[in-house]
Amino acid sequence: MSNRVVNVLAAASVAGLMFALFGMSAGKAGAADPAEQVKDRQQTMKKLGGGMGAVGKYVKNEGATLEDAAKGAEAVLAVSKIDPKVIFPEGTAVGVTDSAAKPELWKNWAEAQRYWSGLQPVAEKLDAAVKSGDRTQIAQALGATSKACGSCHEDFRVKKN
């Protein structure tokens, strides 16, 4: 068998596996109870925040390497690509365990989606800036990404004490 055929078969196998795994996780998310969905959202947001933190530590020269920043930017970008309906299923507002999501998020879903759709372009710029290695460019992209996150938090998340 030629290398090309092997590569095509391998790619098809990986794609099939990913499709199957995604299907199982999507089914799990849909069947999960609200408390579990809040926990999943919090883990996703911790991944996003951790990625932002890693980039920030690199920008501030606080011991993070460019490789750390690259992994952080990749995490931010990965989260930005998730469908917001998966992260914010209805019925997971304040009152469900320790959820900080205001009920207004679902009442103003179009606005929430606008905020979320604005995250991916800035996350892509952050990823590109990190790949450039230019600390000034990374800092600017990090600021824009932070602003995108903060705008949504301002409107749809209960303030932390």
SULCOR-V802971 format. One line per field, one symbol per residue. phi: phi as a letter, one per 20 degrees, with the letter a starting at -180 (. if undefined). psi: psi as a letter, one per 40 degrees, with the letter a starting at -180 (. if undefined). burial: I if it has 24 or more other C-alpha atoms within 12 Angstrom, else O. Layout:
phi: ???
psi: ???
burial: ???
This chain:
phi: .fffffffffffffffffffffgfffffffeffgffffgfffffffffffffffffffgeldneefffffffffffffffeffffffcfgncegoeldfdffgfgefdgfffffgfffffffffffffffffnegffffffffffffffffffgeccffff
psi: hiddddddddddddddddddddddddddddeiiddddddddddddddddddddddddddeffeiidddddddddddddddeihddddgiiefahdhbfhehidddddfdddddddddeddddddddddddddehdddddddddddddddddddddehhhi.
burial: OOOOOOOOOOOOOOOOOOOOOOOOOOOOIOOOOIIIIIIIIIOIIOIIIIIIIIIIIIIOOOOOOIOIIIIIIIIIIIIIIIOIIIIIIIIIIIOOOOIIIIIIIIOOOOOIIOIIIIIIOIIIIIIIIIIOOOIOOIIIIIIIIIOIIOOIOOIIIOOOO
